Amino acid sequence: MPLSLFRRSRDVTQDRPRLLARFRKANKGALAVEFGLIAPFFFGLLFGILEVALTFWSTQILETAVANAARQVYTGNFQNGATSTDPAVELARFKQLVCNNVTAVFDCNALVKVDVKRIDSYASASTVLKVPVTNGAFDTSTFGYDPPKRNEICVVRAAMEYPVYVNLFGYATGLRSGNRLVMASSAFKAEPF
């Protein structure tokens, strides 16, 4: 073996401290590594904030739509304009009234379920207003259409299983399907129409 090879390997071992010092000073690519470590948390937080904002916005839109539609029941305009005596037809007509007030944030016709119930007193409203969830599933089996006559108390509510788009942190959404339940309601005493 030539002597120059041994000398070269010996020079590398002597240069090791300088090589380590150069490695410590080199910071090319450090920003990319730091971004790679922080990016998942940053984007998770960003998408989580957007998810919560979209849910609040959708809830507010549903609340406004229910309040506007309930006003028609409150004044008797909806009952006086009835096109059928079939409760299912009138419930569908009321749902359309609610959906006419919803902007394009969610598909109202596909997601929203409505309920119009006459009650005896405001104290009994708590039994009607219970959350429509049975065993972790959205349950509308008690929803129906029983509108108030003049001076009767009524509860109008709308509920939907709102899709969760970003669930990075696995927080509880309330439903077994992983979606969120969004509800809006209005309780009132009908006018003497």
C-alpha positions in Angstrom: 0.0 0.0 0.0 1.2 3.4 -0.8 2.2 5.6 2.1 0.0 8.5 0.9 -3.1 6.5 1.9 -2.0 6.2 5.5 -1.1 9.8 5.6 -4.5 10.8 4.3 -6.4 8.7 6.9 -4.2 10.2 9.6 -5.0 13.7 8.4 -8.7 13.0 8.7 -8.5 12.0 12.3 -6.5 15.1 13.1 -9.1 17.2 11.3 -12.0 15.8 13.2 -12.3 18.7 15.7 -12.3 21.1 12.8 -14.9 19.1 11.0 -17.2 19.1 14.1 -16.8 22.8 14.5 -17.7 23.3 10.9 -20.8 21.1 11.3 -22.0 23.1 14.3 -21.6 26.4 12.4 -23.4 25.2 9.3 -27.1 26.1 9.5 -28.3 25.4 5.9 -31.6 23.5 6.0 -32.2 24.3 9.7 -35.3 26.3 8.8 -36.7 23.5 6.8 -36.2 21.0 9.6 -37.8 23.4 12.2 -40.7 24.0 9.8 -41.2 20.3 9.4 -41.3 19.8 13.2 -43.7 22.7 13.8 -45.9 22.6 10.7 -48.3 19.7 11.8 -49.2 21.6 15.0 -49.5 24.9 13.2 -51.8 23.6 10.5 -53.8 21.5 13.0 -54.4 24.7 15.0 -55.2 26.7 11.9 -57.7 24.1 10.6 -59.2 23.7 14.1 -59.9 27.4 14.3 -61.5 27.4 10.8 -63.6 24.4 11.8 -64.9 26.1 14.9 -65.6 29.3 13.0 -67.5 27.5 10.3 -69.6 25.6 12.9 -70.4 28.9 14.7 -71.4 30.5 11.5 -73.6 27.6 10.4 -75.3 27.6 13.9 -76.0 31.3 13.6 -77.4 30.9 10.1 -79.7 28.1 11.3 -80.8 30.2 14.4 -81.7 33.1 12.1 -83.6 30.9 9.7 -85.6 29.3 12.5 -86.4 32.6 14.0 -87.7 34.0 10.7 -89.7 30.9 9.9 -91.1 30.7 13.5 -92.3 34.3 13.1 -94.7 33.1 10.4 -96.2 30.5 12.8 -96.3 33.0 15.6 -98.4 35.4 13.6 -100.6 32.6 12.2 -99.6 33.4 8.6 -98.2 29.9 8.1 -101.3 28.1 9.4 -103.7 30.4 7.5 -101.8 29.6 4.2 -102.0 25.8 4.7 -102.2 23.9 1.5 -103.0 20.5 3.0 -104.4 18.9 6.1 -101.7 16.3 6.1 -99.1 17.1 8.8 -96.2 15.6 6.7 -97.0 18.0 3.8 -97.2 21.0 6.1 -93.9 19.9 7.9 -92.2 19.8 4.5 -93.6 23.2 3.6 -92.3 24.6 6.9 -88.9 23.0 6.3 -88.8 24.8 3.0 -89.7 28.0 4.7 -86.7 27.5 7.0 -84.4 26.5 4.1 -85.4 29.6 2.1 -83.6 31.6 4.8 -80.4 29.6 4.7 -77.5 30.8 2.7 -75.0 28.4 0.9 -73.0 27.4 4.0 -74.6 23.9 4.2 -77.2 21.9 2.3 -80.3 22.7 4.3 -82.7 20.4 2.4 -80.5 17.4 2.9 -79.3 18.0 6.5 -82.0 19.9 8.4 -84.9 18.3 10.2 -87.7 20.4 11.7 -90.2 20.0 14.5 -93.2 22.2 15.3 -95.0 21.2 18.5 -97.8 22.8 20.5 -97.3 22.5 24.3 -99.4 23.2 27.4 -97.0 25.4 29.3 -93.5 26.8 29.1 -92.6 24.4 32.0 -93.3 21.5 29.7 -91.0 22.9 27.0 -88.0 21.1 28.6 -89.5 17.7 27.6 -89.9 18.8 24.0 -86.5 20.6 23.8 -84.4 17.6 24.9 -81.5 16.8 22.6 -82.5 14.4 19.9 -79.7 11.9 20.4 -80.3 8.3 21.2 -77.3 6.0 21.8 -75.0 8.5 20.2 -77.1 8.8 17.0 -79.2 11.7 15.7 -82.8 10.6 16.3 -85.7 12.5 14.7 -88.4 10.0 15.6 -90.2 12.5 17.9 -90.2 15.3 15.3 -93.5 16.2 13.8 -96.0 19.0 13.0 -98.6 20.1 15.5 -99.0 23.9 15.0 -100.5 26.2 17.6 -103.9 27.8 17.4 -104.4 31.3 18.6 -102.9 32.0 22.1 -101.3 28.6 22.4 -97.6 28.0 23.2 -95.4 26.4 20.6 -91.9 25.2 20.3 -90.2 25.3 16.8 -86.8 23.6 16.5 -84.5 22.6 13.7 -81.6 20.2 14.0 -78.9 18.8 11.8 -76.0 16.4 11.8 -73.3 18.8 10.8 -70.2 17.2 9.2 -66.9 17.6 10.9 -64.2 18.3 8.3 -61.1 18.5 10.4 -60.9 16.4 13.6 -57.1 16.3 14.0 -57.1 16.3 17.8 -59.9 13.7 18.3 -62.1 16.0 20.4 -65.6 14.8 21.2 -68.2 15.8 18.6 -71.3 14.4 20.4 -72.4 11.8 17.8 -71.1 8.3 17.2 -70.7 9.2 13.5 -68.1 11.8 14.4 -70.3 14.6 13.2 -71.6 17.4 15.4 -75.3 18.1 16.3 -76.3 21.7 15.5 -79.7 22.9 16.8 -81.8 26.0 16.8 -85.1 26.5 18.6 -87.8 29.1 19.3 -90.5 29.0 22.0 -93.4 31.4 21.9 -97.1 32.0 22.5 -99.0 32.5 19.3 -100.8 35.7 18.6 -104.6 35.8 18.6 -104.8 35.6 14.8 
